[in-house]
């Protein structure tokens, strides 16, 4: 558990972000169209950090957030655990 973590549910959490492997490269316009509703949900939820275990989603969401002027960072859950363990003094 991460002590300071507060989970903010997204209305469309299970919805694809539009990355889908090479889809962002092969179908960029469609990929952005699929991403748009996810960005709208993130804008409404206003999280400080978005966590995803999928590398494609990490890049897609990061690029989409930056292009939209949203300040949330996108991190892998293991990065969040690492920060928590360091803060707790488990290792330097």
C-alpha positions in Angstrom: 0.0 0.0 0.0 1.1 3.5 -0.7 0.2 5.7 2.3 -0.4 9.0 0.5 -2.1 7.5 -2.5 -5.7 8.5 -3.2 -7.3 6.7 -6.1 -9.5 8.9 -8.3 -11.9 6.7 -10.3 -12.3 7.6 -14.0 -15.7 7.2 -15.6 -14.2 5.3 -18.5 -11.3 3.6 -16.8 -11.7 0.4 -18.9 -11.9 2.3 -22.2 -8.9 2.1 -24.5 -6.6 5.2 -24.7 -6.0 4.6 -28.5 -2.5 3.3 -28.3 -3.1 -0.4 -29.1 0.5 -1.2 -30.0 1.4 0.3 -33.4 -2.0 1.8 -33.8 -0.7 5.3 -32.9 1.7 5.1 -35.8 -0.5 3.3 -38.3 -3.7 5.2 -37.6 -2.7 8.4 -35.8 -6.0 10.3 -36.5 -8.1 7.4 -35.2 -5.8 6.9 -32.3 -6.2 10.6 -31.3 -10.0 10.3 -31.7 -10.0 7.3 -29.3 -7.8 9.2 -26.9 -10.0 12.3 -26.7 -12.7 10.9 -24.4 -10.0 9.5 -22.0 -8.4 13.0 -21.9 -11.9 14.5 -21.1 -12.3 12.1 -18.2 -8.8 12.9 -16.9 -9.5 16.7 -17.2 -12.7 16.1 -15.1 -11.0 13.9 -12.5 -7.9 16.3 -12.3 -5.5 13.7 -10.9 -1.9 14.6 -10.1 -0.6 11.3 -11.5 -2.1 8.8 -13.9 -0.9 5.2 -13.3 -0.8 2.6 -16.0 1.2 -0.7 -16.4 1.0 -0.6 -20.2 4.0 1.0 -21.9 2.0 2.0 -25.0 -0.7 3.6 -22.8 2.0 5.4 -20.8 3.4 7.0 -23.9 -0.1 7.7 -25.4 -1.5 9.3 -22.3 1.7 11.2 -21.6 1.7 12.7 -25.1 -2.0 13.4 -24.9 -1.9 15.1 -21.5 1.1 17.3 -22.6 -0.6 18.3 -25.9 -3.8 19.2 -23.9 -1.9 21.3 -21.4 -2.8 19.0 -18.5 -0.2 18.8 -15.8 -0.8 15.2 -14.6 2.2 13.0 -14.9 1.9 9.4 -16.2 3.8 6.7 -14.2 4.1 3.0 -14.1 2.7 1.6 -10.8 6.1 0.2 -9.9 7.5 3.7 -10.0 4.9 4.8 -7.4 5.8 1.8 -5.2 9.5 2.7 -5.6 8.9 6.3 -4.4 6.8 5.0 -1.5 9.5 2.6 -0.4 12.2 5.2 -0.6 10.1 7.7 1.4 9.5 5.0 4.0 13.3 4.4 4.3 13.3 0.8 3.0 16.3 1.7 0.9 18.2 4.8 -0.1 
